[in-house]
Amino acid sequence: QVQLVESGGGLVQAGGSLRLSCAASGLAFSSYAMGWFRQAPGKEREFATAISERGHLTTYANSVKGRFTISRDNAKNTVYLQMNNLKPEDTAVYYCAAALTYYSAVRQTSHLYPYWGQGTQVTVSS
Protein backbone atom coordinates (compact mmCIF):
# COMPACT_ATOMS: atom_id res chain seq x y z
CA GLN A 1 0.00 0.00 0.00
CA VAL A 2 1.41 3.32 -1.09
CA GLN A 3 1.56 6.03 1.54
CA LEU A 4 2.73 9.61 1.26
CA VAL A 5 2.82 11.49 4.55
CA GLU A 6 3.44 15.24 4.62
CA SER A 7 4.69 17.14 7.63
CA GLY A 8 6.12 20.54 8.50
CA GLY A 9 3.16 22.79 7.87
CA GLY A 10 2.10 25.49 10.28
CA LEU A 11 1.52 29.16 10.87
CA VAL A 12 4.22 31.63 9.87
CA GLN A 13 4.44 35.38 9.38
CA ALA A 14 4.91 36.86 5.96
CA GLY A 15 8.57 36.79 5.01
CA GLY A 16 9.19 33.67 7.06
CA SER A 17 10.18 30.17 6.04
CA LEU A 18 8.90 26.64 6.37
CA ARG A 19 10.23 23.29 5.25
CA LEU A 20 7.76 20.61 4.29
CA SER A 21 8.64 16.93 4.16
CA CYS A 22 6.88 14.06 2.46
CA ALA A 23 7.82 10.53 3.48
CA ALA A 24 6.91 7.81 1.00
CA SER A 25 6.43 4.10 1.51
CA GLY A 26 5.07 1.20 -0.47
CA LEU A 27 6.53 2.28 -3.80
CA ALA A 28 9.88 2.27 -5.56
CA PHE A 29 10.48 5.88 -4.63
CA SER A 30 13.48 6.51 -6.87
CA SER A 31 11.40 5.47 -9.89
CA TYR A 32 8.83 8.20 -9.37
CA ALA A 33 8.84 11.88 -10.12
CA MET A 34 7.51 13.84 -7.18
CA GLY A 35 5.42 16.97 -7.12
CA TRP A 36 4.02 19.47 -4.67
CA PHE A 37 0.60 20.94 -5.29
CA ARG A 38 -1.42 23.35 -3.20
CA GLN A 39 -5.05 24.24 -2.75
CA ALA A 40 -6.25 27.46 -1.21
CA PRO A 41 -9.80 27.83 0.17
CA GLY A 42 -12.30 28.21 -2.65
CA LYS A 43 -9.69 27.61 -5.33
CA GLU A 44 -8.67 24.70 -7.48
CA ARG A 45 -5.61 22.65 -6.69
CA GLU A 46 -2.58 24.11 -8.43
CA PHE A 47 0.87 22.92 -9.33
CA ALA A 48 3.75 24.33 -7.31
CA THR A 49 6.84 22.32 -8.19
CA ALA A 50 8.11 18.92 -9.33
CA ILE A 51 11.37 17.00 -9.29
CA SER A 52 12.59 14.21 -11.51
CA GLU A 53 13.21 10.67 -10.33
CA ARG A 54 16.88 11.17 -9.49
CA GLY A 55 16.53 14.81 -8.55
CA HIS A 56 18.46 16.27 -11.47
CA LEU A 57 15.56 18.22 -12.94
CA THR A 58 13.10 20.58 -11.29
CA THR A 59 10.19 22.71 -12.43
CA TYR A 60 8.50 25.57 -10.60
CA ALA A 61 5.31 27.52 -11.05
CA ASN A 62 6.00 31.18 -11.69
CA SER A 63 4.26 32.07 -8.44
CA VAL A 64 6.86 30.23 -6.34
CA LYS A 65 9.97 30.44 -8.51
CA GLY A 66 12.91 31.92 -6.66
CA ARG A 67 11.28 31.39 -3.25
CA PHE A 68 10.59 27.64 -3.08
CA THR A 69 13.07 24.81 -3.54
CA ILE A 70 12.19 21.18 -4.05
CA SER A 71 14.66 18.43 -3.25
CA ARG A 72 14.63 14.73 -2.55
CA ASP A 73 16.63 12.12 -0.70
CA ASN A 74 16.06 8.77 -2.36
CA ALA A 75 17.92 6.97 0.41
CA LYS A 76 15.30 8.24 2.84
CA ASN A 77 12.31 8.01 0.46
CA THR A 78 11.58 11.63 1.21
CA VAL A 79 10.89 14.75 -0.81
CA TYR A 80 11.23 18.23 0.66
CA LEU A 81 9.85 21.67 -0.06
CA GLN A 82 11.82 24.59 1.33
CA MET A 83 9.63 27.68 1.28
CA ASN A 84 11.25 31.06 1.86
CA ASN A 85 9.92 34.61 1.81
CA LEU A 86 6.41 33.31 2.31
CA LYS A 87 3.48 35.50 1.37
CA PRO A 88 -0.15 35.47 2.56
CA GLU A 89 -1.15 34.19 -0.88
CA ASP A 90 0.90 31.06 -0.22
CA THR A 91 -1.69 30.04 2.37
CA ALA A 92 -3.04 26.66 1.30
CA VAL A 93 -3.09 22.97 1.98
CA TYR A 94 0.07 21.53 0.46
CA TYR A 95 0.04 18.05 -1.03
CA CYS A 96 2.86 15.88 -2.22
CA ALA A 97 2.21 13.46 -5.04
CA ALA A 98 4.03 10.75 -6.98
CA ALA A 99 3.98 10.41 -10.76
CA LEU A 100 5.31 7.64 -12.95
CA THR A 101 7.20 10.07 -15.12
CA TYR A 102 8.69 13.57 -15.13
CA TYR A 103 7.54 13.96 -18.73
CA SER A 104 6.50 17.53 -19.38
CA ALA A 105 2.89 16.69 -20.21
CA VAL A 106 2.52 14.96 -16.85
CA ARG A 107 4.44 16.77 -14.16
CA GLN A 108 2.21 19.82 -13.90
CA THR A 109 -1.06 17.91 -14.29
CA SER A 110 -2.56 16.83 -10.99
CA HIS A 111 -4.89 14.14 -12.34
CA LEU A 112 -1.91 12.30 -13.84
CA TYR A 113 -0.39 11.72 -10.41
CA PRO A 114 -1.71 8.39 -9.08
CA TYR A 115 -0.55 8.76 -5.49
CA TRP A 116 -1.25 11.60 -3.06
CA GLY A 117 -0.61 12.50 0.53
CA GLN A 118 -3.25 13.79 2.90
CA GLY A 119 -1.95 17.35 2.84
CA THR A 120 -0.49 19.73 5.37
CA GLN A 121 -1.81 23.21 6.13
CA VAL A 122 0.40 26.23 5.59
CA THR A 123 -0.92 29.55 6.84
CA VAL A 124 0.95 32.79 6.25
CA SER A 125 -0.17 35.80 8.23
CA SER A 126 0.34 39.35 7.04
N, C-alpha and C positions, 0 to 999 in steps of 0.2 A: 504494500500500500504506500503510495507516494504521499509524503507530507512535506509541506513548506511552512515553516514557522517564523514569522517576523517578530522582531523585538527592537526596542530602542526608541520608540515613539514617545511623545510627551508634549509638554507645554514649554514654549521658549519665547523669549522676546524677539522682536524684529532685530535683525542683525546678528542673531545668535546662530549656533550650530547644533546639529544633531547627527548622530551616526546610526543608521538603521542596519540591522543584520537580518539575514534570512538563512536559516539552517534547513538543509534539505536531507531527506532520507527516502529510501525505497526506490531510488532511481540511480542510473549511472550518471552522476552529476556532471562529470567532465565531458559528457557527450551532449549536453544541453546548453543552448544559449539561455541566458537569464535576462529578465527584464524587470523593471520597476514601473508600475502604473500608479496613478492616484485618482481619487474621486472626491471632489468637493461636494458639499451639500447642494442638492438641486441641479447638479451638473453630471454630465456623462463621464465615464471613466476615460482618462487620457493617458497617453504614453508619456513617460518621463525619460527613461534611459534604458539601454540594453547593452549587453556585453557578450562577446562571442565565447565559444566553448572553452577555449584555452586562455581567454582574457586578453588576446592581442588587439581586438577591435572593439570599439565602443561607439555608441550613437547617443546623442542627446537631443531632446526637444529644445527649441529655441528659448523657451521660457526658463529653462534651468541651466542652459549652457554657461559655463564659466563659474557657476556656483556649486553645482552638484558633481560628484565624482563616483562612478560605479567601479567596483573592483570585485575580485573573487579569489578565493583560496580553495582550489580543488582538493587539496589534502584534507581540508576541514569541511568540505561540502557546504560551503557558506559563501553567500554573495553579500556585499556591503553597499550601502549608499551613504556617502559622506555629504552632508548638506550644510553649506556655509552661507553666510549673509542671507539668512532666511527672511522672507517677506510675508506679510499677512495673507497674501494670495496663494502662498504655498500650503495653507491650511487645508488638510484633506486626510482621508484614509489612504495609506500607502500600502500597495500590494506588491509582493514579488510573484513572479511567474516563470515557468520553465517552458521553453519552446524547443522543438526538435531541430531547429536550424536557425542560423543567424541571417539567413537569406533576406535580402532587403524587403521583399514583398511580405515577409512574415513578421519581422522583429518589432514593427511599430503597430501591429494589428492585434488587438487584445483577443479576439475570438479565435485566433490561430495558436494561442498558447493553451495547451491541454491541462496544465497543472497550475494551481493557484494557492497562495496562502490565504489566511483568514483576514489579514490586514492589520495595520497598526495606525493609531490616530496620531497625527501631527497637528498641533495647534500653535500658530504663531500670533502673538499679541502685538498690537501696535503701540 
